Amino acid sequence: MLAALGPVVLGCSRSEPVASAEPMPKRAAVAAVSKPSSAPPAARLPAEERTWTFEKTPVGRMSVVVVLPERAASDRFPVLIAMHGRGETLKGPERGARGWVDDYALGRAVTRLSAPPLVANDFAGFPDAARIERLNATLAKEPFGGLVLVCPYTPDVLGREEPFTTAPPLAEFLVDTLIPKVYRETPALGTPASTGIDGVSLGGRASFAVGFLRPEAFGAVAGLQAAFDPENAREFGARAARAREKNPTLRYRLLTSDADYYLGTTHKLDAALTRAGVSHEFLVTRGTHSYEFNRGPGAIEMLVYHDRVLRGRTPI
């Protein structure tokens, strides 16, 4: 239900009146201002939540929650596929797919980004004054534009020591079935360059595994506190390099936090990308590996990053 999200709004630009090239006589100007317009106001479509069920996929029964922003009928948006963590995987497809929406308060983060400035309370106990100031300064110049948010169930198919070779069935569903449906049935821009994939913990593991396997489908691949083992670092760097060769414009970002128990591993992944000559963003924020982090810095940073890079802007 959309009510579970809270108000999801989109800050979008509106047309401003253009001054006439010729000065209008005074009497005519008064008449023009006084006369009520007969044109109806531009129609706005409300924020909307949809749930899609796929009975048979390469990874079994799948459920996907799709959240659309408030919009004009002609508006089009980048697409973000957001994968949840292992806690929601254990709940099954229907409840698990609602992880970002219900458990991680994604709608609240959208609402706050659409009505800045952000404040310390928006970061769920992990505020960073310098980071908040930087985010607010950028949002004041380039407002949050909104995304089509696609939240699939994260199936438990990547939990082995080596996560990459088990990714093809999940990639097949996300890239060959889900993304085309999103492009057809939502106000998506509908291009790989405007489509991103991200996720937290196990979802971050899934995001990179799928993104490395099918890089032509995405403009950005990222992870929040991604659940990798140190032994995965070498293969992580090699796969990232091969994926970049297939899609030279693909962007990568690693995000972890100062009390994340994957902090050390994420540093190793960062080093592996650097050794492989793969440009990327690497950000360490404040926070623990927890639901509170997901509801604060995790959700905000994920949304801001993809809203910007999938529109061709530089990350903050």
GULUM-970002 format. One record per residue (C-alpha): residue in three letters; x, z, y. Coordinates in steps of 0.2 Angstrom, whole numbers, plus 5000, padded with zeros to 4 digits. Example, Ala and Ser with C-alpha at 12.3 -4.5 7.8 and 13.67 -1.06 7.14 Angstrom:
BEGIN
- ala / 5062 / 5039 / 4978
- ser / 5068 / 5036 / 4995
***
This chain:
BEGIN
- met / 5000 / 5000 / 5000
- leu / 5006 / 4996 / 5017
- ala / 5002 / 5013 / 5023
- ala / 5016 / 5020 / 5013
- leu / 5028 / 5010 / 5024
- gly / 5023 / 5017 / 5040
- pro / 5021 / 5004 / 5055
- val / 5032 / 4990 / 5052
- val / 5034 / 4980 / 5068
- leu / 5045 / 4966 / 5074
- gly / 5053 / 4964 / 5090
- cys / 5052 / 4946 / 5095
- ser / 5054 / 4937 / 5111
- arg / 5039 / 4930 / 5121
- ser / 5038 / 4915 / 5132
- glu / 5041 / 4919 / 5151
- pro / 5031 / 4909 / 5164
- val / 5042 / 4896 / 5172
- ala / 5041 / 4894 / 5191
- ser / 5034 / 4878 / 5198
- ala / 5047 / 4866 / 5206
- glu / 5036 / 4864 / 5221
- pro / 5030 / 4879 / 5232
- met / 5011 / 4882 / 5230
- pro / 5000 / 4883 / 5246
- lys / 4995 / 4901 / 5249
- arg / 4977 / 4899 / 5246
- ala / 4980 / 4889 / 5230
- ala / 4992 / 4903 / 5224
- val / 4979 / 4917 / 5226
- ala / 4966 / 4906 / 5217
- ala / 4978 / 4903 / 5203
- val / 4981 / 4922 / 5201
- ser / 4963 / 4927 / 5203
- lys / 4956 / 4915 / 5190
- pro / 4955 / 4923 / 5173
- ser / 4963 / 4912 / 5159
- ser / 4952 / 4904 / 5147
- ala / 4966 / 4903 / 5134
- pro / 4965 / 4916 / 5120
- pro / 4980 / 4927 / 5118
- ala / 4993 / 4921 / 5105
- ala / 4987 / 4927 / 5088
- arg / 4998 / 4940 / 5079
- leu / 4998 / 4942 / 5060
- pro / 5000 / 4961 / 5055
- ala / 5014 / 4968 / 5044
- glu / 5010 / 4965 / 5026
- glu / 5015 / 4971 / 5009
- arg / 5013 / 4961 / 4993
- thr / 5017 / 4965 / 4975
- trp / 5022 / 4951 / 4963
- thr / 5022 / 4954 / 4944
- phe / 5031 / 4943 / 4932
- glu / 5026 / 4946 / 4914
- lys / 5041 / 4937 / 4906
- thr / 5058 / 4934 / 4913
- pro / 5076 / 4933 / 4906
- val / 5077 / 4952 / 4909
- gly / 5059 / 4957 / 4904
- arg / 5044 / 4962 / 4914
- met / 5048 / 4962 / 4932
- ser / 5039 / 4969 / 4948
- val / 5044 / 4964 / 4966
- val / 5038 / 4972 / 4982
- val / 5038 / 4960 / 4997
- val / 5036 / 4966 / 5015
- leu / 5033 / 4954 / 5029
- pro / 5035 / 4959 / 5047
- glu / 5022 / 4958 / 5061
- arg / 5023 / 4940 / 5067
- ala / 5016 / 4925 / 5075
- ala / 5010 / 4911 / 5064
- ser / 5025 / 4900 / 5068
- asp / 5038 / 4914 / 5066
- arg / 5051 / 4912 / 5052
- phe / 5064 / 4925 / 5046
- pro / 5079 / 4928 / 5036
- val / 5077 / 4935 / 5018
- leu / 5085 / 4950 / 5011
- ile / 5084 / 4955 / 4993
- ala / 5086 / 4973 / 4992
- met / 5091 / 4981 / 4975
- his / 5087 / 5000 / 4972
- gly / 5098 / 5012 / 4962
- arg / 5098 / 5019 / 4945
- gly / 5086 / 5033 / 4948
- glu / 5072 / 5020 / 4951
- thr / 5078 / 5010 / 4936
- leu / 5072 / 5024 / 4925
- lys / 5055 / 5024 / 4932
- gly / 5051 / 5006 / 4925
- pro / 5046 / 4990 / 4934
- glu / 5031 / 4995 / 4944
- arg / 5037 / 5012 / 4951
- gly / 5055 / 5006 / 4952
- ala / 5052 / 4991 / 4963
- arg / 5045 / 5003 / 4976
- gly / 5061 / 5012 / 4977
- trp / 5066 / 5005 / 4994
- val / 5048 / 5006 / 5001
- asp / 5043 / 5023 / 4995
- asp / 5059 / 5033 / 4991
- tyr / 5071 / 5026 / 5003
- ala / 5059 / 5025 / 5018
- leu / 5064 / 5007 / 5022
- gly / 5048 / 5004 / 5033
- arg / 5054 / 5019 / 5044
- ala / 5071 / 5011 / 5047
- val / 5062 / 4994 / 5052
- thr / 5051 / 5003 / 5064
- arg / 5065 / 5013 / 5072
- leu / 5076 / 4997 / 5074
- ser / 5062 / 4988 / 5082
- ala / 5060 / 5002 / 5095
- pro / 5077 / 5008 / 5100
- pro / 5087 / 5018 / 5105
- leu / 5091 / 5025 / 5089
- val / 5094 / 5044 / 5089
- ala / 5103 / 5057 / 5078
- asn / 5087 / 5061 / 5068
- asp / 5086 / 5043 / 5062
- phe / 5102 / 5046 / 5051
- ala / 5094 / 5059 / 5040
- gly / 5107 / 5072 / 5043
- phe / 5122 / 5061 / 5044
- pro / 5123 / 5056 / 5062
- asp / 5139 / 5048 / 5069
- ala / 5138 / 5048 / 5088
- ala / 5151 / 5034 / 5091
- arg / 5142 / 5023 / 5078
- ile / 5125 / 5026 / 5085
- glu / 5131 / 5022 / 5103
- arg / 5138 / 5006 / 5096
- leu / 5122 / 5001 / 5087
- asn / 5112 / 5005 / 5102
- ala / 5123 / 4995 / 5114
- thr / 5121 / 4980 / 5103
- leu / 5103 / 4982 / 5100
- ala / 5100 / 4982 / 5118
- lys / 5108 / 4965 / 5120
- glu / 5102 / 4957 / 5104
- pro / 5086 / 4965 / 5098
- phe / 5082 / 4967 / 5079
- gly / 5073 / 4952 / 5074
- gly / 5066 / 4956 / 5058
- leu / 5067 / 4951 / 5040
- val / 5057 / 4946 / 5025
- leu / 5061 / 4961 / 5013
- val / 5061 / 4957 / 4995
- cys / 5063 / 4972 / 4984
- pro / 5064 / 4968 / 4965
- tyr / 5065 / 4981 / 4951
- thr / 5084 / 4983 / 4946
- pro / 5084 / 4982 / 4927
- asp / 5096 / 4992 / 4917
- val / 5107 / 4977 / 4912
- leu / 5123 / 4980 / 4921
- gly / 5127 / 4998 / 4915
- arg / 5142 / 4993 / 4904
- glu / 5160 / 4996 / 4909
- glu / 5162 / 4977 / 4913
- pro / 5146 / 4973 / 4923
- phe / 5149 / 4954 / 4927
- thr / 5147 / 4946 / 4910
- thr / 5129 / 4954 / 4909
- ala / 5123 / 4947 / 4925
- pro / 5117 / 4929 / 4921
- pro / 5099 / 4934 / 4915
- leu / 5096 / 4944 / 4931
- ala / 5104 / 4930 / 4942
- glu / 5093 / 4917 / 4933
- phe / 5077 / 4927 / 4938
- leu / 5082 / 4931 / 4956
- val / 5089 / 4914 / 4961
- asp / 5079 / 4902 / 4950
- thr / 5062 / 4910 / 4950
- leu / 5061 / 4923 / 4964
- ile / 5069 / 4915 / 4979
- pro / 5060 / 4899 / 4977
- lys / 5043 / 4909 / 4977
- val / 5049 / 4918 / 4992
- tyr / 5053 / 4902 / 5001
- arg / 5036 / 4895 / 4996
- glu / 5024 / 4909 / 5000
- thr / 5032 / 4919 / 5014
- pro / 5037 / 4915 / 5032
- ala / 5055 / 4913 / 5027
- leu / 5068 / 4902 / 5035
- gly / 5071 / 4896 / 5018
- thr / 5089 / 4892 / 5017
- pro / 5104 / 4899 / 5007
- ala / 5113 / 4903 / 5024
- ser / 5098 / 4914 / 5029
- thr / 5096 / 4923 / 5013
- gly / 5106 / 4939 / 5009
- ile / 5107 / 4951 / 4994
- asp / 5112 / 4969 / 4995
- gly / 5109 / 4985 / 4985
- val / 5113 / 5004 / 4984
- ser / 5123 / 5011 / 4969
- leu / 5118 / 5002 / 4954
- gly / 5109 / 4990 / 4965
- gly / 5125 / 4986 / 4974
- arg / 5133 / 4983 / 4957
- ala / 5119 / 4971 / 4954
- ser / 5120 / 4963 / 4971
- phe / 5139 / 4958 / 4969
- ala / 5137 / 4953 / 4951
- val / 5123 / 4941 / 4955
- gly / 5131 / 4935 / 4972
- phe / 5148 / 4931 / 4963
- leu / 5139 / 4921 / 4949
- arg / 5127 / 4911 / 4961
- pro / 5136 / 4911 / 4978
- glu / 5127 / 4895 / 4983
- ala / 5111 / 4904 / 4984
- phe / 5116 / 4916 / 4998
- gly / 5123 / 4918 / 5015
- ala / 5129 / 4936 / 5013
- val / 5132 / 4947 / 4998
- ala / 5134 / 4966 / 5001
- gly / 5133 / 4983 / 4993
- leu / 5130 / 5001 / 4999
- gln / 5140 / 5014 / 4989
- ala / 5141 / 5001 / 4975
- ala / 5143 / 5009 / 4958
- phe / 5159 / 5001 / 4951
- asp / 5173 / 5008 / 4941
- pro / 5191 / 5008 / 4947
- glu / 5195 / 4996 / 4932
- asn / 5183 / 4983 / 4939
- ala / 5193 / 4981 / 4955
- arg / 5205 / 4967 / 4949
- glu / 5190 / 4956 / 4942
- phe / 5180 / 4960 / 4958
- gly / 5193 / 4952 / 4969
- ala / 5195 / 4937 / 4957
- arg / 5177 / 4934 / 4956
- ala / 5174 / 4936 / 4975
- ala / 5188 / 4923 / 4978
- arg / 5180 / 4910 / 4966
- ala / 5163 / 4912 / 4973
- arg / 5170 / 4910 / 4991
- glu / 5178 / 4893 / 4985
- lys / 5161 / 4888 / 4980
- asn / 5153 / 4893 / 4996
- pro / 5166 / 4895 / 5010
- thr / 5154 / 4902 / 5022
- leu / 5148 / 4916 / 5011
- arg / 5150 / 4933 / 5019
- tyr / 5154 / 4950 / 5010
- arg / 5153 / 4968 / 5015
- leu / 5157 / 4984 / 5007
- leu / 5149 / 5000 / 5014
- thr / 5153 / 5017 / 5008
- ser / 5152 / 5035 / 5015
- asp / 5164 / 5049 / 5018
- ala / 5156 / 5060 / 5004
- asp / 5152 / 5046 / 4992
- tyr / 5159 / 5049 / 4975
- tyr / 5162 / 5030 / 4974
- leu / 5173 / 5031 / 4990
- gly / 5189 / 5030 / 4981
- thr / 5183 / 5015 / 4970
- thr / 5176 / 5006 / 4985
- his / 5193 / 5007 / 4994
- lys / 5201 / 4999 / 4978
- leu / 5188 / 4985 / 4979
- asp / 5192 / 4983 / 4998
- ala / 5211 / 4982 / 4993
- ala / 5207 / 4969 / 4979
- leu / 5198 / 4958 / 4991
- thr / 5212 / 4959 / 5003
- arg / 5225 / 4955 / 4990
- ala / 5215 / 4940 / 4985
- gly / 5214 / 4934 / 5003
- val / 5195 / 4936 / 5004
- ser / 5189 / 4940 / 5021
- his / 5176 / 4953 / 5022
- glu / 5169 / 4968 / 5031
- phe / 5172 / 4986 / 5026
- leu / 5163 / 5001 / 5033
- val / 5164 / 5019 / 5030
- thr / 5150 / 5029 / 5037
- arg / 5145 / 5048 / 5036
- gly / 5135 / 5054 / 5021
- thr / 5133 / 5058 / 5003
- his / 5128 / 5048 / 4988
- ser / 5110 / 5053 / 4990
- tyr / 5092 / 5049 / 4994
- glu / 5095 / 5056 / 5011
- phe / 5109 / 5043 / 5014
- asn / 5097 / 5029 / 5008
- arg / 5084 / 5035 / 5020
- gly / 5096 / 5036 / 5035
- pro / 5113 / 5027 / 5037
- gly / 5110 / 5016 / 5021
- ala / 5094 / 5008 / 5026
- ile / 5098 / 5006 / 5045
- glu / 5115 / 4999 / 5041
- met / 5109 / 4987 / 5028
- leu / 5095 / 4980 / 5039
- val / 5106 / 4978 / 5055
- tyr / 5120 / 4969 / 5045
- his / 5108 / 4956 / 5037
- asp / 5097 / 4954 / 5052
- arg / 5113 / 4949 / 5062
- val / 5124 / 4939 / 5050
- leu / 5109 / 4929 / 5042
- arg / 5105 / 4923 / 5060
- gly / 5123 / 4918 / 5063
- arg / 5128 / 4933 / 5073
- thr / 5143 / 4944 / 5071
- pro / 5141 / 4961 / 5062
- ile / 5142 / 4977 / 5072
***
